[in-house]
Every structure is written in C-alpha cells, then in structure tokens.
Amino acid sequence: MQLTDNARGVVLMNIAMAAFTLNDTAMKAAMQTLPLYQAIGLRGILSTLAIALIGLRLGALTLRLPKRDLGYVAIRTFAEVASTLTFLAALVHMQIANLSAIMQALPLAVTLAAAVFLGEAIGWRRALAIGVGFVGVLIIIRPGTEGFDRWSVLGIVSVAFVVLRDLSTRKMSRAVPSVTVAVAASAAVMLVGLTGATVEGWQTVTPKEAMLILFAGVALIAGYLSVVATMRVGDIGAVAPFRYMALLWAILMGWLAFGNLPDTWTLIGSALVVASGLFTLLRERRLRHG
C-alpha cells in the first residue's frame, strides 16, 4: 500500500521527534561525566561537517546573502547558540520529560510573540488557548515548590531564545537557503562550545563518551533531515500536531535511560500545554482555509 504525502509527512515527523529525543538522551548521558562545553563542541564538529557536506552535495550552500537578510541571520545564529546552551545546561539537571514538556509551549510562545512583535492577528480563542498553555507550564515548573529551581527557569529562557530564533527566521527572504542558515547556526554553536571548553577545561574522552557524542550527532542530523523532508512532502497543518510526539518519546527515553518518570502534576501540565497547542494549530489551519 502506497502512503499519501500527508501520511509520509506524519511518519517523517515522528522519526524527527524520535531522533531529536535520542540526541537529547545521548547528550544528557554524555554530560554526566563530560564537561558541557566540550560535549557541545564535539557534537558541533560532527553536525557542522555533515550539514555542510549535505548542502554542498545538494548545491544549496552559499555564502552570498542579500544585505537585508544578514542582520536576521546574525540574530538567528545568536538565538540558536543561546537556546542550545541554556537547553543543554538545563538538560543536565532536569528530567528529559519535564524539560521536553516546557519546550512544548514553543508554538504557543511563537504565536503570541508574532502577534506582539510582528502584528499578526490572533482571535480570542487562540489567545485563551495560549493562556491555558502557559498555565500548564506553570503547573509543570510549580514556582515556590521544592521542585522549582534555576534549571526550570533556564528551560523557559531557552524557549524565549527559540522564539527569537523563529521570529528572525520568519523575517528572512526566500533568497536565503535553509542549509546556509543551518550551517551558520551549527558552526556558531560548535565554536562557542570549543571556546568554552578551553575555559571550562578539556578532559580525555572515554570510548563510552565518544560513542554517546557520535550517536547524538548522528541523531541530530537525522532529525534535521527528517524535518526538512517533512515540510516538503506533507501539508504542515496535517503533520505539525505530531511534533508533540516528542513528549511521549521523552517520557519513554527518560524511563529507559535514567529510570525517571514524570509525576502527576507534570503530566497534568503537559496535557494542558499539548491540548492548547493542538487547538492553536487546528484553529490556525481552519482560518487559513477560510
């Protein structure tokens, strides 16, 4: 039986979410013994080389960009570096499922930021859904309780930087190749990681750590390629809801790799975030189609 384009898009989106979660799992495991910046730098070498080679092979890599886009590329690159650093720093100390649940608020945050800063219209229904989603985030992090710490805050800061990244991406013209943007971001993350490692300290990498970093790099590249393929074969309105599969993958990998399962309040908060995000996506799709 031959799959429709949307069905293939759904499969690819699920593969992407699984790959990104496997990358997070491997990085968290590696950073239990390997310094943060060294791990980022080593993974960055792999991912930057791979994405650059893929771009060259496809003939989609160029260093000549329209002048109006240079500033947006710079802002996006900065946001990519900042979001990566804050996310991975939080990941070292948080359960994968808890951090993933916070990150699921990203579509809601992007929708809100686009309305505030880009003037995109949102109705009262989507505004209410965004509010409910953020209540879900508060339930997950529970300010004022023992489970709330600076790492939870860092997870929210990472979301804010990803919002900045996505908004700057929206402002770029179509003349900017996606591969060029990806290589610039990956190279910047790599350089910051290697530079930070000279200050933080560099240690001999064990075979286990090397395998984890290699696995993380391969998973990250697989996730990136799957996301790109998803956007090419499926209707974004049909496949985008399946990005929330990342939360299920995070719960599964947190349990298998680290023996952690989210508590009841985290699950309730996660359900609110996911439900709000799905409603927002479906509402946007309905409005686009009149």
N, C-alpha and C positions, 0 to 999 in steps of 0.2 A: 504493500500500500504506500503510495507516494504522499508525503506530507505537504500541506499547503504552506505558503510563505509564512503566514502567521504562526502555524504550528512549529515550523522550523525556528522561527524567531523565539518562541517560548522555550524550546529546547536549548537554544543557544544562550538565552538569558539565564536559565537555570545552571548551565555549565559555567557561565561567567561568575555567578554568585557563589557557586561551589569553589571555583578556582580562587577567587579573592579571599574567601574564608580560609581555604587551605594555606594561602600565603600568610594571612594573619596568624594562623595557628603555628606555622613553622617559625615565623619571626618571634612570636612570644616564647616559644620553646628555646630558640637560639639565644634570646636576650636574657634568659635566666642565668647564663654564665658569660655571655659575650657583651661587651660594652655597647650601649645604644648606638653611638655614632659609628663605631666600627661595623656593626651589623648593617646599618643604613648604607654606609659607603660600599661595602662588599656587594650587597644586593644591587645597589645602583650601578655598579660596573657591569653586572650581567644584563640588567634590564635595559640600560642605555645602549650597549652594544647591539643587543638583539633588536630593539626597536629601530635603531639607525640602519642596521642591515636590511631589515624588512622594508623600511622606507626607500632605501636605495634600490632594492630589488623591484619595488613597485614603481620606481621613478617619481615618487611623491614627496621626496625630501628636497627642500630648497631653503637657502639662507637669505634669499631676497624677498623681503616682505614690504607691503605698502607702508609708507611712513605713518599713516593714521593708525595702523594696527600695532606698531612697535610698542607703544605705551601699554596697550591692553595685554600684549604677550608678556611684557615685563611684570605687570600686576598679577597676571595669572600664574606666572612662574613663581613669584614670591609667595602667593597664596598656596600653591602646591607644596612648596618647601615647608611653609609654616604648618599647614594641615598635616603633612606627613610626620613632622617632628612631634607635634602635640598628640596626634593619634597614637603613634608608637610609644611615646613616653607614658601615656595613659594605659595602653595595652599591657605594658609590663606589669602593672599593678592591679589591673581590673580583670574581672571575668570577661571572656570574649563575648558572651551573650549579652551582658549588661552594656558593654560599650557599643556593640552592634545595635542594640535597641535604641540607644541615644542617637546613633547615626541615622536610624530610620526616619528621624524627624527632618532629615535634609530636604526632601521635596517640599515639605510644608514651609520650611525656612526660606527656601529659594522662591517659592510663590509669594510669600509675604514680602521679602526683600525686593522682588521685581515690582511689586505694587508700590512700595515706598520710594524706591530709588529710580525705577525706570518708568513709573507711571502706568504700569499695566493694571487693567481694571480687574477687581475681584468683587463678586457679589457677597451678600450677607451670609449665604450658605457656606461658601468656601472660607470666609472669614471665621465663621463659627467653628468649622472643622479644624482650621489651624489652631484656634484657641483650645479646642478639646485635645488636639495632638500635643500641644505644649504642656497641658495639664498631665498628660501621660508621661512626658519626660520628667516632670517634677515628681511624679509618683515613683519613677524608676530611681532617681537620684536621692529623693527624700531629704531635702535640706533640713538641718537641725537634728538629724538622727546619727547614730553611730556609723551607719553605712555611708554617710556623706563625707567626702574628703576632697582634697585638692585634685585628685585624679579624675573625679567625676566632673569637676569644673573644667579640667583640661579637655575632657571629651567634648564638652559643649563649645569650648573655644575652637576645637578642631572643626566642628560643624560650621562655626562662623567663618572660618577661613575657607572652607569648601564652598560656602555660599558666595564669598568674594570671588573665588576661582570661577564658579559657574556664571556669575553675572558678567565678569570680564570676558568670558568666552562668548556670551551672547552678543556682546558689543563688537566682536571681530567680524570682519567682512568674510565673504565666502572665498576670497582670494588666498586666505591663509590655510595651508594644508594641515589637516589634523595631525599627520605624522610629525611635521615640523614642530608643532606645539607640544606634542608628547615627548619628543626627543629633548627639546629645550627644558621642559619640566624635569624629566628624568635625570638629565645631566646636572642640573642645578642641585637636585636632591643628593646626587652622588657626590658632588664637590663639597657641599655643606657637610655631608657625612664624613668624608675623608679628612676635611679640615678640622672638624670637631674631634675626630679620633686622635689627631696629633696633640690636642689639648687634654682630652679626657684620658688618653692612654691607649696604647695598642698592645694587644696580647696575642700570643701564639694561638692560632685557630686549631682546634682539635678536629679529627676526622668527622665526629658527630656534628659539630657546629658547621663544618664546611658543607656537609650533606644537607643540613637544615636550610642554610642560606641558599644553596643551589636549588633546592626544592622550592623555596619561597620565590626565587627569581623566575623559575620556570612557570610556577602557578600564576604569578603576577602577569607575565607575558601572555599566558593562555587566557587569563581573564580579560586583558585588554583586547586581544584579537577577537574573542567571543563577543564582547560588547560592540565592537566595530561591525562585525558580521551581523549582529542582531539588528542594528539600525538600518542595515542595507536590505534585509530580506523580509522584515516584519513591520506591520503597522505599529508605530510607537504606542498608540493608545491601547493596543491589544497586548503588547508584550511588557510594557512598563510596570504593570502591577506585580509581575513576577519577580521584580527586584527585591521584594520583601521576603523572598525565599532565603535571602542572606541571613535573616534572623533565625530561621529553622536550622540552617547549616551551622550557624554559630552556636546554637544550643547543643546540637549533636556533637560538634567538634570539641566544645568545652567539656562535655561529659566524657567523650572518648579519650581525649588527650590529657586532660587535667583533673578529671573527676568532679567537675563543678556543674551544678545545675542552678538556674535562676530561682529565686524564691517567689512566693505567691504574688507579692506586691509588684515585683519586676515583671511578671507575666501579665498582670492586670494593666500596668502602664504600657507595656509593649503592645497589648491588644488595642488600647486606645490610640496609640501612635499609628499602628498599621491600619486600623479601621478609618482613621481620619485621612491618612494618606491615600488610601484606596478611593475614598469618597471624593477627594480633591481631584485625583486623576480622572475618575469617571465623569465628574462634573465638567472638567476642562474639555474632555473628549466630546461630551454632548454639546457644549457651547460651540466648539469648532465646527461641528457638523450641523449647526443650526437647529 
